[in-house]
Amino acid sequence: MSPPLPLGALAGDFDLVDHQGRSVRLADYAGRLVVLFFGFTHCQVVCPRALTKLNAVIRHVDPSRDLIQGLYVTVDPARDDPSVMEAYLRPAYPRFDGVTGEVETLADMRKAYRVYAQRREEAGGNYSVPHSALIHVLDRQGRHIDHWPETLEESVMIARLRRLLG
């Protein structure tokens, strides 16, 4: 696996679709820290665990919803259309916008963030998408300023976000 995006690097813009069907770009989140996680809605363990933790951390640090935006970028655009992302995120992870898009666009974004994801066929015609589980934090201008393993303790995430907010 490649090392994470270097700190201070521009993460690169994107042209994706959010869980409400709106076109979104990184510039739409300017002025807020962005906590970005790649995953997919059919993930059984890692994604729900990470999103639960991150949702709680963001809610704790930013109860007003003015300072931090969570983004959940799919690694499975074949199944994760905007309506699926909406149904998955709204009830349990409301601090996150789900984003999806064209296969090539998402592949370019994974490459920019050095995220591994590979479709793996399973019995019965099903498949999974094993993927790296790093959490990326972008500053208010879209620069990569931190990355964490999804196993990092909530208290450490809270302290780091508070420090990043100044």
Secondary structure by P-SEA (a helix, b strand, c coil): cccccccccccbbbbbbccccccccccccccbbbbbbbbccccccaaaaaaaaaaaaaaaaccccccbbbbbbbcccccccaaaaaaacccccccbbbbbccaaaaaaaaaaabbbbbbbbccccbbbbbbbbbbbbbcccccccccccccccaaaaaaaaaaaac
